Amino acid sequence: MRLLLLNHITVARESLRRNRLRTTLTTLGITLGVACITVILALSFGAIKLINDQIDALGGNIMVLRPDNKPTHDLRDAIIPLGGDSFTVSSLTERDYKAISDLDGVAEAAPLMSVAGSVSTTKGTRTNAPIVATTPSLASISDLKIQDGQFIDQVTNQTTAVIGHQLSVDMFGTDQSIGQIFKIRGQQFTVIGVLKPVNDSINYNNLNINNAAIISLDSGKSFNQGIAQIRQVNIKAKDPAQIPALSGQITKLITDNHGGEHDFSLLVGQDISRPTSTLFSIVGMVAAIISTVSLIIGGIGIMNIMLANVAERTREIGIRKAVGASDYHITFQFLIEALVMSVSGGLIGFLLGYAIALLLGTFLPFNPGFSWQVPVASIGTSVVVGVLFGLYPALRAARKNPIEALRQYH
């Protein structure tokens, strides 16, 4: 059987080599489709790994509570979940945050409230700067480092703020902006701290720290008629081993607070990277359409070239059957030829896709991820395409009558 398989592969290679241009153009469709799949999967795993590494670096004792909003189909909201109007409705309240903070197993808890508005100075206005209202605990839970000044605390008043390194440079032309004044929706704020620059703009807070303006929770409430519109609560457990039990306590507590409604999500471990997965799922849908078209074109090309091969090799099929080749052997022979094209295209597409992903990684805040699922999905897809589009020509070749096949050339 092994010798027969090697013989089929050798015959397939020789057959395809005789029509190099036709074979190359046919394989190209598979290559482009597989490359597209590989790029999306590699970048998805890279972004998810980045967030999981951040959680692990914080000790693995972080939980995140979010409102269970309906999935969005707006790509802009998926990319900038803390931007302006991304969270207009939230089921989480200040009562929830305070109740969680009082639990014995909770070391700290920090609410994040998104404030709609722009940051303005006498030099201009920044409309894309995320404005977040929170508590002092955010700095220790998320390991935010201060470059100059201090973070907001219980002593500072409602007119003070901490800003990201890049926002400081953009608004004031320097990263030494302590004492500078800016406005949010007409209200003045004094800069009391500038955060150290961070390399990871993608994080589990869905917050671009370098461009953010951080104010106190009371200040945020003043923009919303005294109501805290909380879109996330970061929770730090005292003991990572107690997270499963603590997760059950928090779930029951918030469910009771909401009158029995489970309108929230408590994320632990790798589930915290879910928003990033959602983003790449949306982008992946677009890429999947493109790759599917390429794969279908490649598959049709494989079927076309195999039907042409069957027609050109009718006499060969008749001779093989006359000397004892079964329908199975003929089917297997032509199916191997289809698989040689599709798998070759898949391998080239996989390598090309990772090369493109590595190139894109130089412009993104994360590197593509390496996982066994990527080659399995990429090359596995090419195998499926080869079988689906190569089976009909192979069966057609196997069903030829040997006498009629030999007679055709006399």
N, C-alpha and C positions, 0 to 999 in steps of 0.2 A: 504493500500500500504506500509506503514511504517513497519507494522508487517511482511508483506511478505518479504520485503527487509531484515529485521533482521533475519528472518528464513533462507533466502538464504545464508546470511553471516555465520550463525551458521552451516548450512549444509556444506558449502564450507570449513570452518575451520576443521570440523570433517573429511571430506573427505581427505584433504591434510595432516592432522595429521597422518592418517593411513599409509601414505607413506612419512615419515619425511625425510629420506635420499634423495629420489628422488626429493622431493620438495625443500630441501635445496640446492642441486646442481643446480637445475633449476633457483632458485632465485639468485644464486651467479653471474650469467652472467649479470643480470639486475643491481645488486649492484655495480659491477665493472664499468660498463658503466656509470651509473649515478654518481658515485664517481668521475670519470674522468671529466665529464662535470662540476660538482660542483667546483672542484679544479680550473679549468681554469676560470670559471666565477667569482669566489670569488677573485682570484688574479688579474683579469682584473679590476674589480670594485675597488679593493684596490689601484692599481697603478694610475688609472684615478682620484680617489678621492684625492690622494696625490698631484698630480699636480694642481687640481682645488683648493685645500686648499692653495697651495703656491700662486696662482694667487689672491685669496681672501685676503691673508695676506698682499699682496702688495697694497691693496686698491681697487682691482677690476678695475683698470684703465690701464691695460696693454693690448696691441695688439701686435701681432707677424706677420711679413710679411716674407713669404718664397717663394722660386721659386716653381712653380707648376710642379715639375719633375714627370716623369712617375713613377707609383708605382714599387717599387723594389721587386723582389722575392728572393733576397739574404738575408738570415737570419743574416749574419754577419753585413751587412750594416744596417739592421733594429735594431740590438742591439747596434751598435756603429756608429750612424749617423755622428758623428764628427771625426771619426777615419780616418786619412790619406786621402784615395782616395774616400771617401764616396760621396763627392760633387765635381765632376770634371767639371761639367757644371752648371752654374747658370744664370738665366735671370736677376738677380738683379745687379745693378751697383752702383757705388759711387754717381752718379748723382741722382739716386732714393733716396738714404739715405739723401743727402743734401737737396733735394726738400721737403722731409717729415719733416726734422728738421726746415724748414722755415715756416711751416704752423702755423697759430695763435693758434690753439687748442692743439698743441703738446708741452708738457713741455720739454721732452728730447727724443732723439732717439740714439740707439747704434747699429752699424752694427757688425755682427760676420762673420769673414772670417776664413775658415779652411785652415791651412797650412800643406801640406804634408811634412813629415820628421820625424826625431827622435831627442830626446834630449840626448846629450852626455856630459860626464865629463871625467876627467882623471881616474875615478874609474869604468866607464862603460857606457852603452848606454841603454836608455829607448825607445823602439820602439812603445810602446802602450800608450804613454802620448799624449793626445790631445793638439795640438798647435793652439791657437786662436788669431787672430789679431782683435783688436777692438779699441774703444775710451774710454775716462774716464767716459762717461755716463753709461757704463755697470754696474759699481759698485753701483750707486745709484738706477738704474732701477731694477736690480736683487737683491739688498740688500746684496752685497758681503762685508763681514767684513774683515778688515785687522788685522792680529795678530801682525805683526811686519813690520815696514817700511811704505811704502805708495803705493797707486795704481798709475798706469801710468796716466800722465796728459799732458797738452800742453807744459810744460816746459821740461820734461824729453826727452832725445834724443832717437834715434832709436835703440840703443844698450842696452836698459834696458828692464827688464821683471819682471812680478809678477808671482809667482808659488804657486801651491796648497800646503797645509800642508803635505800631504803624499808624494808628489813628492819631497819636500824639504828633508824629512827624508830619502827617498830612494836614492836620488842622493848624499846628503852630510852628511847623518848620524845625522842630527839635524834639528830642526825646526827654528833654529836661523841662517839662511843662507844669511843674508844681506851682499852684497859685493862679494858673490861667483860667479864664472864664469862657464857658460856652453855654449855649441854650438848647433846651429840648422843649419844643412846643411853647416857646415864649418864656419858659422858666429858666432862670440862671443857675448854673452849677459851677462849683469851684473844683479844680483838679487837685486831689490830695495824694494821688498815687498813679504811677505808670508801671504796667506789668512788663516783666521780661518777655522778649520775643520768644515765641514757640514755633517749632518747625512743623508741627502737626495741625494744620487747619481743619482736618477731619478728626473729630473726637466724639465721645459718647454724649457730650453736651450739645452736639449739633451747633456749636458756637465758634465762630472765627475770633479767637481770643485777641489776635493782633489788631483787629479793627473794631473791637467792642467798646461800648461805654457801659460801665457797671455802676448802678445806683442802689440805694437801700430799698428794701421792700416797701417801707412807708412812703418813700418818694414815688415808687411805681404806683402804689394805690391811689396817690393823689391825682394821677392822670386818669383814673378809672372810677371816679366817684367813691373812693375809699374802699373799693373791693379788690382783693388780690386775685387776679386772673392767672392762676398758676398753671403753667404748661409742663412742668416737670419738677419732681422732688428727688434730689440725690440723697441717698441714705447710706451711712457708713456704719457697719455692724462692729460691735466690740470684739467679737470672736468669729472668724470666718467659718468655723465648724458649726456655729449656731444659725447660719443663714437659712437653711431649710425650715427650721422651726420658726425663726423670726419672720420668714416670708409668709408662713401660714397665719401668724398673728396679725401682720399688717393687712393681709388680704381680708381677714374677718373684720378687722377694725374699720377699714375703709368701706367695706360692703355695708356694715351696720350704719356708718355715717351717711351713706347714700340711700338709706331706706331699702336695703336689700338689692339694689341695682349694682351689677358688676360692670360698671362703665369706666373701667380703668385697666391698665396693664402694669403689672409688677415684673420687671425684667431683671434677671440674674444671670451672671456669667456671659456666655456667648450670645444669649438673647438680646443683650444690650446693643449689639451691632445691627439689630434688625432694621432701623431706618436706613443704614447704609446699604443693606441688602435690597431694600425696597427701591432705593434710588437706582441701583444697577439693574434691578429687574425691569424698571421702566425703560432705561436706556437699552437693556438687553432685548426688550420687545421690538424696538426699532431695528436693532442689529439682527434679530432673528428673522425678521421679514426679508432683510437684504440677503442674509446668508441662505435662507430657504430658497429664494429666487435663484441664487447662484448654484445651489445644490441641485435644484430641479433642472436647470439648464445643463449642468454637468451630467446629471442622470440621463436626460434625454439624449445628450451627446453620446454617452456610453451605449445606450440602446441603439442609437443610429449606427454607430461604428460597428457594433456587434452584429446587427442585421446585415450590414454590408459584408462583414467577414463571412457570415453564414452563406450568403449568396455567392461570394467569390470562391468559397471552399466546398461547394456542393459535391464535387467529385471526390475530394479528400474524405468527406463524411461518408460517402458511399463505399469507398475502399475500406475505411475503418470498420464499418458495419459488416462488410462482406467477409472480412477476416476474423470476425468474432467480437468486435466492440459492442457492448450493450448500450441501451439508451442512457443508462446511468453514467457510463464513461463519457459519452458524448456530451451530456448535460454538464457534467463536472468539468470537462475540458473547457467549454466556452464560458462557464461561470467563473472559472479561474482567471480567464482573460479579462473579464469585466472587473473582477476583484483586484487584479494587478493594477489596472488603471485607477480605480477608485482609492485603493490603499496608498498607491504612490502619490496621488494628489493629496490624500489626507496627511501623509507624513510631511510632504513639502509645506502644506498649509499650516500644520502644527508648528513647524520650525519658523515659518514666515510670521505666523501670528504672535509667537513669543518674541520674535525680533521687534515687531511693531510695538508690542506691549512694553518691552524694555525701553524703546525709544520714547514712548509716551510717558514712561515713568520718570524721565528726566525733567518733564514739565509739570508733573503732578507731585503732591505732597506724600506719596507713598510709592513703593515698588510693586510690580506685579507679584502675585503669590504663586508658589510652586506647590502643586498638589497632584496626587495621583488621579483625581477626578478629571483634571483638565485633559491629559492625553487620552484617557478612557472615553470621555465624551466626544472629543474631536475625532480621533481615529475610529472610534466605534460608529460615529455618524457616517463616516466615509464607507465603512464596511456595509452598513445597512443600505446605503444608496447603491453600492455595487451589486448587492444581492437583489434588491427590488427591481432595478432597471436592467440587470443582466440576466434575470431568470427567464423572461419571455424569449429572447433570442436563443438562449441555451436550450429551452424546451422545443423551440421550433426546429433547431438543428437536430435534436434527438428524434423527432417524429418523422424525419425524412425517410422515405422508402429507399433502401439501398439500390434496388434495381432502377427506379426512376432517377435516382441521383447519378448513377453511372451512365444511364442512357442519355442524359441531358447533353453530354459532351460528345456524342457519336452522331 
